[in-house]
Amino acid sequence: MPDPGTVRIFVVEDDPVYTKFMKYVLGLNPDWTVTCFSTAQEVLQRLHERPDVLTLDYSLPDMPGEKLLAQIRDLDPELPVIVVSAQDKIRTAVELLKAGAFDYISKDEEARERILNSIQNALNQSSMLREIGRLRNEITSRYDFEKDVIGLSTSMRNIFPLLEKAAKSNITVTITGETGTGKELVAKAIHYNSDRKGRPFVAVNIAAVPKELIESELFGHEKGSFTGAQARRIGRFEEAQGGTLLLDEIGEMDLNLQAKLLRVLQEKELTRVGGNEVIKLNVRIIVATHRNLEDDVQQGRFRNDLYYRLLGLRIHLPPLRERGKDTLAIAKHFLDQFTRENKMSRLRLSPEAQEKLLSYSFPGNVRELKSVVELAAVMAEGGEVRGQDITFAQLPANPSMPANEMTLVEYNYRLIRSYLTKYDNNVLEVGRRLGISKSSIYRYLKEMEAAGL
């Protein structure tokens, strides 16, 4: 058997002289292994060996060239077949190319160079197609719901059916949750498991773009439409044509722009800033926010018509502190990922490290956990992450909070109480400020007061 790293070429040719010619010419390349056949039946019986390229004489004694080509295409649709024939008929060549032949070459004085070039082109195309297939598989597996949207807790397991439903339709999806809970990751998982996965996924963070530039960022602009517009620029909507557009932190959008966005979503078309051309859109919309949009509508900070237009399928991501031992599963995932990407030996989490991770509330959620784990991997010794390797960022203390040590339960209680005092017992506003729901506040207070705090 030839070395699996070499290129395998099958030559189907009934003329002994031309067979010698083909074997000699192709054999000059030390990376090519050439196997010759004189009949259609011989090559069909060996096709399971999966050659990289096959050259085919059009006139064989036991089967017409077009029939053999059809059978080869049925058995191996990806195999490049180069027809080499003494017939120099344009019509025949066109018909064979339509039937799936990679190339058609006449047996003349230029055949040698044309055959070599055609084989190389076929190999290049096959390599490119394999790479595209590999990348598609990688993307799909990378955003597999069960692998990257990790969760064994009840709150997360309830989300997976919603993700499946979102991926099977083009319904608008609204993803809510505190900052750092993985909203963009979930949006990507929906896109790459949908029938749009071969088209672009484009994300824009509304809060990160200056107010005066966000319209151009989303809808594009024409040259000279404003100071500094030195060339035409397509916006994020056009970039996402055929695919998915994630509007992250949608609650931060200015009211005036909300009206323009509503029109674009309703009409499924836009006009660039400073332009007249109407551009039709085919874009799936996913929005994400850490804010309570219902409260924003009531407070006049978000248009109610846009709110109802975006509502669609709602997916709420719980904060990490409410996900129990999901913290350890996610930490192990990040640990394996970091060591693999940095070519480090695999590390395990010691019992002390696990206990330390579970005892922390992670105000920065999954994003903070990732940073903590990556730093711990760098500091680890002896094949494991020790308790001392787990360190948490120390934020400046709230001046209104006492300086003495306290438990996490006591801290949460006093923090919520201080916010309720500061905002006149407005539970909705406190929830928005702390990034938690109204029901979570009531639950915290009830549990803590029951504990005698």
ZADO-836265 format. One record per residue (C-alpha): residue in three letters; x, y, z; residue number from 1. Coordinates in nm, 4 decimals, always signed. Layout:
% residues N
[node ALA, [X, Y, Z], NUM]
...
END
This chain:
% residues 453
[node MET, [+0.0000, +0.0000, +0.0000], 1]
[node PRO, [+0.1308, +0.3498, -0.0787], 2]
[node ASP, [+0.2153, +0.5984, +0.1926], 3]
[node PRO, [-0.1136, +0.7628, +0.3026], 4]
[node GLY, [+0.0590, +1.0999, +0.2670], 5]
[node THR, [+0.1090, +1.0542, -0.1097], 6]
[node VAL, [-0.1350, +1.1480, -0.3859], 7]
[node ARG, [-0.3047, +0.8487, -0.5469], 8]
[node ILE, [-0.3886, +0.8768, -0.9164], 9]
[node PHE, [-0.5894, +0.6173, -1.1099], 10]
[node VAL, [-0.5328, +0.6085, -1.4875], 11]
[node VAL, [-0.7983, +0.4306, -1.6968], 12]
[node GLU, [-0.6538, +0.3761, -2.0480], 13]
[node ASP, [-0.6822, +0.0788, -2.2890], 14]
[node ASP, [-0.4015, +0.1909, -2.5234], 15]
[node PRO, [-0.0773, +0.0296, -2.3924], 16]
[node VAL, [+0.1409, +0.3000, -2.5506], 17]
[node TYR, [-0.0554, +0.5848, -2.3958], 18]
[node THR, [-0.0661, +0.3980, -2.0634], 19]
[node LYS, [+0.3162, +0.3931, -2.0622], 20]
[node PHE, [+0.3202, +0.7614, -2.1500], 21]
[node MET, [+0.0820, +0.8494, -1.8635], 22]
[node LYS, [+0.2677, +0.6335, -1.6112], 23]
[node TYR, [+0.6011, +0.7907, -1.7076], 24]
[node VAL, [+0.4802, +1.1537, -1.7068], 25]
[node LEU, [+0.2855, +1.1291, -1.3820], 26]
[node GLY, [+0.5530, +0.9143, -1.2165], 27]
[node LEU, [+0.8053, +1.1985, -1.2478], 28]
[node ASN, [+0.6402, +1.3562, -0.9444], 29]
[node PRO, [+0.7750, +1.1649, -0.6405], 30]
[node ASP, [+0.4627, +1.2521, -0.4376], 31]
[node TRP, [+0.2271, +1.0853, -0.6865], 32]
[node THR, [+0.1502, +0.7128, -0.6919], 33]
[node VAL, [+0.0050, +0.5987, -1.0261], 34]
[node THR, [-0.2158, +0.2892, -1.0753], 35]
[node CYS, [-0.3255, +0.1965, -1.4290], 36]
[node PHE, [-0.6379, +0.0107, -1.5482], 37]
[node SER, [-0.7342, -0.0979, -1.8998], 38]
[node THR, [-1.1094, -0.1605, -1.8468], 39]
[node ALA, [-1.4029, +0.0026, -1.6714], 40]
[node GLN, [-1.4747, -0.3060, -1.4598], 41]
[node GLU, [-1.1192, -0.3127, -1.3225], 42]
[node VAL, [-1.1329, +0.0424, -1.1950], 43]
[node LEU, [-1.4866, +0.0087, -1.0548], 44]
[node GLN, [-1.3703, -0.2847, -0.8417], 45]
[node ARG, [-1.0887, -0.0731, -0.6953], 46]
[node LEU, [-1.2712, +0.2541, -0.6509], 47]
[node HIS, [-1.3207, +0.1802, -0.2806], 48]
[node GLU, [-0.9498, +0.2614, -0.2377], 49]
[node ARG, [-1.0508, +0.6268, -0.2853], 50]
[node PRO, [-0.7964, +0.7751, -0.5280], 51]
[node ASP, [-0.7349, +1.1519, -0.5211], 52]
[node VAL, [-0.7708, +1.1974, -0.8995], 53]
[node LEU, [-0.8803, +0.9722, -1.1867], 54]
[node THR, [-0.7958, +1.0177, -1.5571], 55]
[node LEU, [-1.0359, +0.8447, -1.7944], 56]
[node ASP, [-1.0027, +0.7455, -2.1568], 57]
[node TYR, [-1.3305, +0.8214, -2.3302], 58]
[node SER, [-1.3258, +0.5079, -2.5524], 59]
[node LEU, [-1.2976, +0.1867, -2.3506], 60]
[node PRO, [-1.3662, -0.1664, -2.4789], 61]
[node ASP, [-1.6216, -0.2673, -2.2160], 62]
[node MET, [-1.8115, +0.0555, -2.1387], 63]
[node PRO, [-1.8697, +0.3972, -2.2996], 64]
[node GLY, [-1.6883, +0.6821, -2.1275], 65]
[node GLU, [-2.0037, +0.8728, -2.0339], 66]
[node LYS, [-2.1552, +0.5636, -1.8682], 67]
[node LEU, [-1.8401, +0.4952, -1.6658], 68]
[node LEU, [-1.8260, +0.8604, -1.5614], 69]
[node ALA, [-2.1846, +0.8365, -1.4358], 70]
[node GLN, [-2.1064, +0.5246, -1.2301], 71]
[node ILE, [-1.7951, +0.6833, -1.0830], 72]
[node ARG, [-1.9946, +0.9921, -0.9874], 73]
[node ASP, [-2.2536, +0.7718, -0.8144], 74]
[node LEU, [-1.9885, +0.5858, -0.6152], 75]
[node ASP, [-1.7673, +0.8859, -0.5306], 76]
[node PRO, [-1.9260, +1.2260, -0.6128], 77]
[node GLU, [-1.6210, +1.4168, -0.4823], 78]
[node LEU, [-1.3603, +1.2379, -0.6972], 79]
[node PRO, [-1.2198, +1.4672, -0.9726], 80]
[node VAL, [-1.2394, +1.2857, -1.3094], 81]
[node ILE, [-1.0292, +1.4177, -1.5985], 82]
[node VAL, [-1.1367, +1.2782, -1.9365], 83]
[node VAL, [-0.8463, +1.2220, -2.1785], 84]
[node SER, [-0.9633, +1.1376, -2.5291], 85]
[node ALA, [-0.8451, +1.1091, -2.8895], 86]
[node GLN, [-1.1792, +1.2612, -2.9895], 87]
[node ASP, [-1.1571, +1.6348, -3.0342], 88]
[node LYS, [-1.5274, +1.7155, -3.0378], 89]
[node ILE, [-1.6557, +2.0248, -2.8634], 90]
[node ARG, [-2.0036, +1.8806, -2.8153], 91]
[node THR, [-1.8664, +1.5668, -2.6472], 92]
[node ALA, [-1.6476, +1.7753, -2.4178], 93]
[node VAL, [-1.9365, +1.9993, -2.3171], 94]
[node GLU, [-2.1648, +1.7042, -2.2439], 95]
[node LEU, [-1.9016, +1.5334, -2.0279], 96]
[node LEU, [-1.8304, +1.8534, -1.8334], 97]
[node LYS, [-2.2032, +1.8935, -1.7727], 98]
[node ALA, [-2.2122, +1.5322, -1.6501], 99]
[node GLY, [-1.9553, +1.6148, -1.3829], 100]
[node ALA, [-1.6110, +1.5696, -1.5410], 101]
[node PHE, [-1.3504, +1.8012, -1.3883], 102]
[node ASP, [-1.1766, +1.8588, -1.7252], 103]
[node TYR, [-1.1634, +1.7330, -2.0853], 104]
[node ILE, [-0.8237, +1.7013, -2.2571], 105]
[node SER, [-0.7493, +1.5969, -2.6155], 106]
[node LYS, [-0.4615, +1.3582, -2.6885], 107]
[node ASP, [-0.2397, +1.5967, -2.8814], 108]
[node GLU, [+0.1101, +1.7467, -2.8546], 109]
[node GLU, [+0.0015, +1.9759, -2.5694], 110]
[node ALA, [-0.1634, +1.6997, -2.3680], 111]
[node ARG, [+0.1313, +1.6470, -2.1326], 112]
[node GLU, [+0.1304, +1.9973, -1.9854], 113]
[node ARG, [-0.2482, +2.0201, -1.9826], 114]
[node ILE, [-0.2806, +1.6891, -1.7953], 115]
[node LEU, [-0.0239, +1.7916, -1.5335], 116]
[node ASN, [-0.1871, +2.1318, -1.4835], 117]
[node SER, [-0.5358, +1.9808, -1.4674], 118]
[node ILE, [-0.4331, +1.7226, -1.2058], 119]
[node GLN, [-0.2705, +1.9919, -0.9926], 120]
[node ASN, [-0.5811, +2.2115, -1.0204], 121]
[node ALA, [-0.8004, +1.9171, -0.9210], 122]
[node LEU, [-0.5822, +1.8467, -0.6171], 123]
[node ASN, [-0.5906, +2.2132, -0.5154], 124]
[node GLN, [-0.9700, +2.2209, -0.5431], 125]
[node SER, [-1.0081, +1.8984, -0.3446], 126]
[node SER, [-0.7817, +2.0351, -0.0726], 127]
[node MET, [-0.9848, +2.3555, -0.0558], 128]
[node LEU, [-1.3150, +2.1647, -0.0387], 129]
[node ARG, [-1.1805, +1.9445, +0.2408], 130]
[node GLU, [-1.0707, +2.2526, +0.4341], 131]
[node ILE, [-1.4109, +2.4157, +0.3889], 132]
[node GLY, [-1.5772, +2.0976, +0.5109], 133]
[node ARG, [-1.3430, +2.0801, +0.8086], 134]
[node LEU, [-1.4154, +2.4406, +0.9023], 135]
[node ARG, [-1.7903, +2.3865, +0.8722], 136]
[node ASN, [-1.7708, +2.0812, +1.0966], 137]
[node GLU, [-1.5506, +2.2701, +1.3392], 138]
[node ILE, [-1.7918, +2.5621, +1.3534], 139]
[node THR, [-2.0906, +2.3341, +1.4012], 140]
[node SER, [-1.9213, +2.1338, +1.6773], 141]
[node ARG, [-1.7812, +2.4496, +1.8328], 142]
[node TYR, [-2.1296, +2.5861, +1.8821], 143]
[node ASP, [-2.2985, +2.2595, +1.9690], 144]
[node PHE, [-2.5704, +2.3352, +2.2245], 145]
[node GLU, [-2.4681, +2.0557, +2.4597], 146]
[node LYS, [-2.0919, +2.1195, +2.4361], 147]
[node ASP, [-2.0414, +2.4937, +2.4606], 148]
[node VAL, [-2.3655, +2.6091, +2.6208], 149]
[node ILE, [-2.2724, +2.4036, +2.9241], 150]
[node GLY, [-2.5232, +2.3331, +3.1954], 151]
[node LEU, [-2.6623, +2.0524, +3.4074], 152]
[node SER, [-2.8673, +2.2764, +3.6351], 153]
[node THR, [-3.2438, +2.2788, +3.5920], 154]
[node SER, [-3.2427, +2.6430, +3.4859], 155]
[node MET, [-3.0009, +2.5678, +3.1992], 156]
[node ARG, [-3.1550, +2.2362, +3.0933], 157]
[node ASN, [-3.4827, +2.4201, +3.0423], 158]
[node ILE, [-3.3100, +2.6475, +2.7913], 159]
[node PHE, [-3.1905, +2.3786, +2.5491], 160]
[node PRO, [-3.5368, +2.3048, +2.4004], 161]
[node LEU, [-3.5761, +2.6782, +2.3346], 162]
[node LEU, [-3.2413, +2.6877, +2.1555], 163]
[node GLU, [-3.3487, +2.3967, +1.9356], 164]
[node LYS, [-3.6735, +2.5730, +1.8461], 165]
[node ALA, [-3.4890, +2.8970, +1.7727], 166]
[node ALA, [-3.2448, +2.7183, +1.5402], 167]
[node LYS, [-3.5267, +2.5558, +1.3422], 168]
[node SER, [-3.6991, +2.8851, +1.2566], 169]
[node ASN, [-3.6245, +3.2451, +1.1660], 170]
[node ILE, [-3.8161, +3.3928, +1.4571], 171]
[node THR, [-3.6608, +3.6964, +1.6252], 172]
[node VAL, [-3.4899, +3.5927, +1.9492], 173]
[node THR, [-3.4440, +3.8116, +2.2562], 174]
[node ILE, [-3.1691, +3.6903, +2.4908], 175]
[node THR, [-3.1682, +3.8446, +2.8372], 176]
[node GLY, [-2.9349, +3.8045, +3.1303], 177]
[node GLU, [-2.6707, +3.9781, +3.3325], 178]
[node THR, [-2.3471, +4.0946, +3.1732], 179]
[node GLY, [-2.1100, +3.8035, +3.1211], 180]
[node THR, [-2.3677, +3.5230, +3.1156], 181]
[node GLY, [-2.2813, +3.4230, +2.7563], 182]
[node LYS, [-2.5509, +3.5902, +2.5486], 183]
[node GLU, [-2.3338, +3.6208, +2.2363], 184]
[node LEU, [-2.2259, +3.2566, +2.2649], 185]
[node VAL, [-2.5909, +3.1500, +2.2715], 186]
[node ALA, [-2.6654, +3.3706, +1.9690], 187]
[node LYS, [-2.3794, +3.2052, +1.7783], 188]
[node ALA, [-2.5020, +2.8607, +1.8789], 189]
[node ILE, [-2.8461, +2.9404, +1.7361], 190]
[node HIS, [-2.6974, +3.0745, +1.4112], 191]
[node TYR, [-2.4500, +2.7892, +1.3523], 192]
[node ASN, [-2.7173, +2.5264, +1.4145], 193]
[node SER, [-2.9675, +2.6926, +1.1779], 194]
[node ASP, [-3.0017, +2.6734, +0.8006], 195]
[node ARG, [-2.8180, +3.0082, +0.7851], 196]
[node LYS, [-2.4936, +2.8639, +0.9228], 197]
[node GLY, [-2.3184, +2.8999, +0.5865], 198]
[node ARG, [-2.3858, +3.2738, +0.5825], 199]
[node PRO, [-2.2371, +3.5525, +0.7996], 200]
[node PHE, [-2.2899, +3.5951, +1.1716], 201]
[node VAL, [-2.2440, +3.9643, +1.2538], 202]
[node ALA, [-2.2520, +4.1089, +1.6062], 203]
[node VAL, [-2.2627, +4.4755, +1.7014], 204]
[node ASN, [-2.2595, +4.6058, +2.0579], 205]
[node ILE, [-2.4849, +4.9118, +2.0600], 206]
[node ALA, [-2.3343, +5.0389, +2.3867], 207]
[node ALA, [-1.9803, +5.0305, +2.2423], 208]
[node VAL, [-2.0531, +5.2551, +1.9408], 209]
[node PRO, [-2.0712, +5.6348, +1.9866], 210]
[node LYS, [-2.4260, +5.7660, +1.9595], 211]
[node GLU, [-2.3484, +5.9833, +1.6559], 212]
[node LEU, [-2.2000, +5.6874, +1.4618], 213]
[node ILE, [-2.4445, +5.4072, +1.5379], 214]
[node GLU, [-2.6778, +5.4835, +1.2436], 215]
[node SER, [-2.3875, +5.4607, +0.9975], 216]
[node GLU, [-2.2591, +5.1501, +1.1762], 217]
[node LEU, [-2.5895, +4.9685, +1.1292], 218]
[node PHE, [-2.7139, +5.1010, +0.7960], 219]
[node GLY, [-2.3968, +5.2196, +0.6208], 220]
[node HIS, [-2.3371, +5.5526, +0.4475], 221]
[node GLU, [-2.2563, +5.7027, +0.1079], 222]
[node LYS, [-1.9427, +5.8974, +0.0290], 223]
[node GLY, [-1.9703, +6.2583, +0.1435], 224]
[node SER, [-2.2860, +6.2003, +0.3469], 225]
[node PHE, [-2.1195, +6.3616, +0.6509], 226]
[node THR, [-1.7809, +6.5012, +0.7542], 227]
[node GLY, [-1.5266, +6.2226, +0.7405], 228]
[node ALA, [-1.7311, +5.9994, +0.5077], 229]
[node GLN, [-1.4588, +5.9698, +0.2443], 230]
[node ALA, [-1.5935, +5.6524, +0.0876], 231]
[node ARG, [-1.9072, +5.4420, +0.0740], 232]
[node ARG, [-1.9410, +5.1994, +0.3646], 233]
[node ILE, [-2.1883, +4.9167, +0.3972], 234]
[node GLY, [-2.3426, +4.8722, +0.7409], 235]
[node ARG, [-2.3790, +4.5703, +0.9640], 236]
[node PHE, [-2.7211, +4.4850, +0.8209], 237]
[node GLU, [-2.5747, +4.4488, +0.4721], 238]
[node GLU, [-2.2766, +4.2529, +0.6069], 239]
[node ALA, [-2.5212, +4.0028, +0.7554], 240]
[node GLN, [-2.7203, +3.9486, +0.4332], 241]
[node GLY, [-2.8535, +3.5936, +0.4303], 242]
[node GLY, [-2.7233, +3.5348, +0.7812], 243]
[node THR, [-2.7794, +3.6574, +1.1355], 244]
[node LEU, [-2.7337, +3.9981, +1.2978], 245]
[node LEU, [-2.6930, +4.0172, +1.6761], 246]
[node LEU, [-2.7869, +4.3557, +1.8225], 247]
[node ASP, [-2.6207, +4.3333, +2.1621], 248]
[node GLU, [-2.7225, +4.5718, +2.4417], 249]
[node ILE, [-3.0262, +4.6815, +2.2392], 250]
[node GLY, [-3.1586, +4.8659, +2.5466], 251]
[node GLU, [-2.8833, +5.1270, +2.5080], 252]
[node MET, [-3.0099, +5.2448, +2.1681], 253]
[node ASP, [-3.1160, +5.6090, +2.1345], 254]
[node LEU, [-3.4922, +5.6652, +2.0965], 255]
[node ASN, [-3.4549, +5.8408, +1.7591], 256]
[node LEU, [-3.2590, +5.5508, +1.6149], 257]
[node GLN, [-3.5109, +5.3055, +1.7594], 258]
[node ALA, [-3.7702, +5.4538, +1.5236], 259]
[node LYS, [-3.5416, +5.4019, +1.2220], 260]
[node LEU, [-3.4608, +5.0479, +1.3314], 261]
[node LEU, [-3.8322, +4.9696, +1.3633], 262]
[node ARG, [-3.8934, +5.0831, +1.0060], 263]
[node VAL, [-3.6041, +4.8704, +0.8733], 264]
[node LEU, [-3.7343, +4.5631, +1.0558], 265]
[node GLN, [-4.0901, +4.6156, +0.9352], 266]
[node GLU, [-4.0062, +4.6941, +0.5714], 267]
[node LYS, [-3.7087, +4.4540, +0.5484], 268]
[node GLU, [-3.5176, +4.7179, +0.3567], 269]
[node LEU, [-3.2877, +5.0118, +0.4269], 270]
[node THR, [-3.1312, +5.3170, +0.2691], 271]
[node ARG, [-2.7730, +5.4078, +0.3550], 272]
[node VAL, [-2.7113, +5.7409, +0.5287], 273]
[node GLY, [-2.6951, +6.0069, +0.2564], 274]
[node GLY, [-2.8160, +5.7673, -0.0131], 275]
[node ASN, [-3.1296, +5.6979, -0.2168], 276]
[node GLU, [-3.0832, +5.3331, -0.3127], 277]
[node VAL, [-3.3296, +5.0983, -0.1404], 278]
[node ILE, [-3.1566, +4.7772, -0.0313], 279]
[node LYS, [-3.3695, +4.4700, +0.0329], 280]
[node LEU, [-3.2721, +4.2676, +0.3385], 281]
[node ASN, [-3.2747, +3.8994, +0.4248], 282]
[node VAL, [-3.1379, +3.9003, +0.7793], 283]
[node ARG, [-3.2308, +3.7026, +1.0884], 284]
[node ILE, [-3.2367, +3.9277, +1.3979], 285]
[node ILE, [-3.1264, +3.8292, +1.7475], 286]
[node VAL, [-3.1166, +4.0924, +2.0223], 287]
[node ALA, [-2.9549, +4.0741, +2.3635], 288]
[node THR, [-2.9726, +4.2910, +2.6723], 289]
[node HIS, [-2.8922, +4.2903, +3.0430], 290]
[node ARG, [-3.1658, +4.5485, +3.1006], 291]
[node ASN, [-3.5301, +4.4957, +3.1848], 292]
[node LEU, [-3.6910, +4.6196, +2.8618], 293]
[node GLU, [-4.0406, +4.6108, +3.0117], 294]
[node ASP, [-3.9299, +4.8635, +3.2741], 295]
[node ASP, [-3.7581, +5.0720, +3.0067], 296]
[node VAL, [-4.0821, +5.0824, +2.8055], 297]
[node GLN, [-4.2765, +5.1968, +3.1128], 298]
[node GLN, [-4.0139, +5.4606, +3.1882], 299]
[node GLY, [-4.0205, +5.5876, +2.8268], 300]
[node ARG, [-3.6636, +5.4799, +2.7544], 301]
[node PHE, [-3.7618, +5.2185, +2.4948], 302]
[node ARG, [-4.0331, +5.2349, +2.2282], 303]
[node ASN, [-4.3201, +4.9999, +2.2980], 304]
[node ASP, [-4.3778, +4.9325, +1.9251], 305]
[node LEU, [-4.0148, +4.8275, +1.8796], 306]
[node TYR, [-4.0357, +4.6206, +2.1975], 307]
[node TYR, [-4.3297, +4.4207, +2.0604], 308]
[node ARG, [-4.1611, +4.3902, +1.7193], 309]
[node LEU, [-3.8492, +4.2397, +1.8779], 310]
[node LEU, [-4.0175, +4.0256, +2.1408], 311]
[node GLY, [-4.0227, +3.6950, +1.9491], 312]
[node LEU, [-3.8804, +3.3989, +2.1371], 313]
[node ARG, [-3.7404, +3.4982, +2.4772], 314]
[node ILE, [-3.4439, +3.3155, +2.6299], 315]
[node HIS, [-3.3253, +3.4209, +2.9742], 316]
[node LEU, [-2.9785, +3.3167, +3.0876], 317]
[node PRO, [-2.9536, +3.2799, +3.4661], 318]
[node PRO, [-2.6510, +3.4275, +3.6468], 319]
[node LEU, [-2.3746, +3.1861, +3.7374], 320]
[node ARG, [-2.4484, +3.2135, +4.1104], 321]
[node GLU, [-2.7893, +3.0511, +4.0461], 322]
[node ARG, [-2.6484, +2.7578, +3.8478], 323]
[node GLY, [-2.4990, +2.5458, +4.1276], 324]
[node LYS, [-2.2334, +2.2991, +4.0149], 325]
[node ASP, [-2.2483, +2.4261, +3.6569], 326]
[node THR, [-1.9648, +2.6487, +3.7778], 327]
[node LEU, [-1.7322, +2.3480, +3.8039], 328]
[node ALA, [-1.8357, +2.2024, +3.4677], 329]
[node ILE, [-1.7724, +2.5355, +3.2953], 330]
[node ALA, [-1.4442, +2.5850, +3.4837], 331]
[node LYS, [-1.3183, +2.2439, +3.3687], 332]
[node HIS, [-1.4200, +2.3276, +3.0110], 333]
[node PHE, [-1.2255, +2.6565, +3.0202], 334]
[node LEU, [-0.9293, +2.4831, +3.1833], 335]
[node ASP, [-0.9110, +2.2144, +2.9128], 336]
[node GLN, [-0.9575, +2.4752, +2.6399], 337]
[node PHE, [-0.6820, +2.7014, +2.7747], 338]
[node THR, [-0.4251, +2.4241, +2.8228], 339]
[node ARG, [-0.4998, +2.2830, +2.4762], 340]
[node GLU, [-0.4690, +2.6210, +2.3021], 341]
[node ASN, [-0.1435, +2.6973, +2.4869], 342]
[node LYS, [+0.0036, +2.3486, +2.4379], 343]
[node MET, [+0.0190, +2.2883, +2.8134], 344]
[node SER, [-0.0197, +1.9604, +2.9993], 345]
[node ARG, [-0.3734, +1.8880, +3.1134], 346]
[node LEU, [-0.4620, +2.0195, +3.4574], 347]
[node ARG, [-0.7170, +1.9074, +3.7130], 348]
[node LEU, [-0.9011, +2.1126, +3.9726], 349]
[node SER, [-0.8020, +2.0173, +4.3265], 350]
[node PRO, [-1.0802, +1.9746, +4.5865], 351]
[node GLU, [-0.9695, +2.3027, +4.7475], 352]
[node ALA, [-0.9917, +2.4850, +4.4140], 353]
[node GLN, [-1.3378, +2.3414, +4.3477], 354]
[node GLU, [-1.4604, +2.4455, +4.6904], 355]
[node LYS, [-1.3243, +2.7963, +4.6404], 356]
[node LEU, [-1.4965, +2.8314, +4.3024], 357]
[node LEU, [-1.8296, +2.7120, +4.4426], 358]
[node SER, [-1.8139, +2.9523, +4.7369], 359]
[node TYR, [-1.7788, +3.2639, +4.5189], 360]
[node SER, [-2.0745, +3.4536, +4.3704], 361]
[node PHE, [-1.9053, +3.5577, +4.0399], 362]
[node PRO, [-2.0596, +3.9006, +3.9835], 363]
[node GLY, [-1.8931, +3.8972, +3.6405], 364]
[node ASN, [-2.0575, +3.5608, +3.5650], 365]
[node VAL, [-1.9098, +3.3221, +3.3046], 366]
[node ARG, [-1.6791, +3.5905, +3.1658], 367]
[node GLU, [-1.5203, +3.6384, +3.5083], 368]
[node LEU, [-1.4951, +3.2621, +3.5629], 369]
[node LYS, [-1.3015, +3.2268, +3.2357], 370]
[node SER, [-1.0477, +3.4895, +3.3434], 371]
[node VAL, [-1.0096, +3.3324, +3.6894], 372]
[node VAL, [-0.9530, +2.9837, +3.5447], 373]
[node GLU, [-0.7012, +3.1011, +3.2836], 374]
[node LEU, [-0.4939, +3.2813, +3.5455], 375]
[node ALA, [-0.5112, +2.9765, +3.7720], 376]
[node ALA, [-0.3840, +2.7556, +3.4868], 377]
[node VAL, [-0.0784, +2.9789, +3.4497], 378]
[node MET, [-0.0091, +2.9703, +3.8249], 379]
[node ALA, [-0.0748, +2.5959, +3.8703], 380]
[node GLU, [+0.1982, +2.3493, +3.9632], 381]
[node GLY, [+0.2217, +1.9717, +3.9871], 382]
[node GLY, [-0.0509, +1.9004, +3.7325], 383]
[node GLU, [-0.3340, +2.0566, +3.9289], 384]
[node VAL, [-0.4944, +2.3908, +4.0078], 385]
[node ARG, [-0.4568, +2.4488, +4.3806], 386]
[node GLY, [-0.6789, +2.6567, +4.6047], 387]
[node GLN, [-0.4119, +2.9244, +4.6238], 388]
[node ASP, [-0.4123, +2.9539, +4.2443], 389]
[node ILE, [-0.7757, +3.0694, +4.2460], 390]
[node THR, [-0.7827, +3.4460, +4.2943], 391]
[node PHE, [-1.0698, +3.6892, +4.2515], 392]
[node ALA, [-1.0609, +4.0542, +4.1488], 393]
[node GLN, [-1.1043, +4.2863, +4.4432], 394]
[node LEU, [-1.3400, +4.5688, +4.3533], 395]
[node PRO, [-1.3323, +4.8941, +4.5544], 396]
[node ALA, [-1.5476, +4.8645, +4.8650], 397]
[node ASN, [-1.8778, +5.0499, +4.8804], 398]
[node PRO, [-1.8269, +5.3346, +5.1302], 399]
[node SER, [-2.1709, +5.2726, +5.2771], 400]
[node MET, [-2.0833, +4.9131, +5.3600], 401]
[node PRO, [-1.9141, +4.8221, +5.6891], 402]
[node ALA, [-1.5443, +4.7373, +5.6739], 403]
[node ASN, [-1.5578, +4.4336, +5.9053], 404]
[node GLU, [-1.5547, +4.0807, +5.7616], 405]
[node MET, [-1.8882, +3.9183, +5.6801], 406]
[node THR, [-2.0282, +3.6134, +5.5061], 407]
[node LEU, [-2.1467, +3.6264, +5.1461], 408]
[node VAL, [-2.5077, +3.5945, +5.2644], 409]
[node GLU, [-2.4620, +3.8945, +5.4966], 410]
[node TYR, [-2.2956, +4.0932, +5.2199], 411]
[node ASN, [-2.5807, +4.0263, +4.9732], 412]
[node TYR, [-2.8395, +4.1202, +5.2337], 413]
[node ARG, [-2.6701, +4.4492, +5.3240], 414]
[node LEU, [-2.6018, +4.5322, +4.9597], 415]
[node ILE, [-2.9674, +4.4883, +4.8639], 416]
[node ARG, [-3.0821, +4.6811, +5.1725], 417]
[node SER, [-2.8441, +4.9678, +5.0925], 418]
[node TYR, [-2.9737, +4.9876, +4.7348], 419]
[node LEU, [-3.3366, +4.9793, +4.8493], 420]
[node THR, [-3.2632, +5.2700, +5.0831], 421]
[node LYS, [-3.0781, +5.4606, +4.8124], 422]
[node TYR, [-3.3601, +5.4191, +4.5571], 423]
[node ASP, [-3.6595, +5.4691, +4.7884], 424]
[node ASN, [-3.7558, +5.1001, +4.7972], 425]
[node ASN, [-3.8068, +5.0961, +4.4196], 426]
[node VAL, [-3.7573, +4.7213, +4.3661], 427]
[node LEU, [-3.7632, +4.7481, +3.9854], 428]
[node GLU, [-3.4880, +5.0098, +3.9836], 429]
[node VAL, [-3.2772, +4.8142, +4.2341], 430]
[node GLY, [-3.3131, +4.5019, +4.0201], 431]
[node ARG, [-3.1997, +4.6951, +3.7144], 432]
[node ARG, [-2.9014, +4.8422, +3.8979], 433]
[node LEU, [-2.7899, +4.5079, +4.0405], 434]
[node GLY, [-2.8721, +4.3099, +3.7280], 435]
[node ILE, [-3.1162, +4.0734, +3.8996], 436]
[node SER, [-3.4889, +4.0162, +3.8730], 437]
[node LYS, [-3.7537, +4.1538, +4.1084], 438]
[node SER, [-3.8422, +3.8019, +4.2221], 439]
[node SER, [-3.4757, +3.7335, +4.3034], 440]
[node ILE, [-3.4672, +4.0368, +4.5335], 441]
[node TYR, [-3.7771, +3.9229, +4.7201], 442]
[node ARG, [-3.6372, +3.5703, +4.7469], 443]
[node TYR, [-3.3029, +3.6934, +4.8817], 444]
[node LEU, [-3.4749, +3.9116, +5.1423], 445]
[node LYS, [-3.7079, +3.6334, +5.2496], 446]
[node GLU, [-3.4285, +3.3772, +5.2854], 447]
[node MET, [-3.2002, +3.6172, +5.4704], 448]
[node GLU, [-3.4679, +3.7425, +5.7086], 449]
[node ALA, [-3.5629, +3.3803, +5.7788], 450]
[node ALA, [-3.2004, +3.3250, +5.8745], 451]
[node GLY, [-3.2299, +3.6054, +6.1279], 452]
[node LEU, [-3.0303, +3.8725, +5.9427], 453]
END
